[in-house]
């Protein structure tokens, strides 16, 4: 897995931050997510999908379009 730029939003809030895959992966591991499930989340994000899991909504940040309304 490579590091990718992400936009993350906590469920139930409008607060959004830019982060990266390695930070999110570490957070998901602390929340007892399996390695297979983490790989699925990574593949979905790389495909351009928006993913909601473990209390956070994630989307891949586009280089030319860092529009925070994506999530």
Wavefront OBJ file of the C-alpha trace (Angstrom):
o trace
v 0.000 0.000 0.000
v 1.160 3.476 -0.848
v 0.431 6.625 1.107
v -2.396 8.691 -0.394
v -3.841 12.060 0.590
v -7.309 11.837 2.133
v -10.095 14.045 3.371
v -11.670 12.725 6.571
v -14.857 13.736 8.363
v -15.947 12.471 11.757
v -19.459 11.043 11.681
v -22.028 13.310 13.248
v -19.970 16.458 12.706
v -19.197 18.833 9.881
v -15.526 18.975 10.846
v -13.225 17.808 8.022
v -9.460 17.453 7.896
v -6.863 16.477 5.357
v -4.816 13.473 6.372
v -3.020 10.549 4.786
v -3.562 6.825 4.421
v -0.858 5.767 6.888
v -2.460 7.812 9.686
v -5.924 6.444 8.917
v -4.605 2.879 8.643
v -3.023 3.181 12.105
v -6.307 4.498 13.514
v -8.293 1.646 11.947
v -5.882 -0.915 13.402
v -6.337 0.555 16.896
v -10.098 0.149 16.372
v -9.555 -3.604 15.772
v -10.218 -3.618 12.032
v -8.858 -6.709 10.272
v -6.066 -6.465 7.705
v -8.402 -7.752 4.981
v -10.998 -5.069 5.779
v -8.267 -2.394 5.764
v -7.172 -3.551 2.296
v -10.758 -3.287 1.061
v -11.021 0.289 2.377
v -7.701 1.175 0.706
v -8.795 -0.310 -2.642
v -12.136 1.506 -2.497
v -10.398 4.819 -1.791
v -7.931 4.265 -4.645
v -10.911 3.621 -6.931
v -12.297 7.041 -6.012
v -15.096 5.840 -3.753
v -16.204 7.515 -0.544
v -15.935 5.138 2.430
v -17.598 5.328 5.832
v -16.207 3.044 8.517
v -15.458 3.058 12.240
v -16.950 6.509 12.785
v -15.139 8.317 9.989
v -15.982 9.123 6.365
v -13.031 9.098 3.975
v -12.439 10.267 0.416
v -9.302 10.495 -1.689
v -8.078 14.069 -2.039
v -7.497 15.005 -5.651
v -4.376 17.037 -6.429
v -6.206 19.550 -8.602
v -9.406 19.482 -6.542
v -8.980 19.736 -2.781
v -12.655 20.573 -2.433
v -13.535 19.775 1.181
v -17.193 19.331 0.306
v -16.306 15.927 -1.180
v -17.204 14.161 2.075
l 1 2 3 4 5 6 7 8 9 10 11 12 13 14 15 16 17 18 19 20 21 22 23 24 25 26 27 28 29 30 31 32 33 34 35 36 37 38 39 40 41 42 43 44 45 46 47 48 49 50 51 52 53 54 55 56 57 58 59 60 61 62 63 64 65 66 67 68 69 70 71
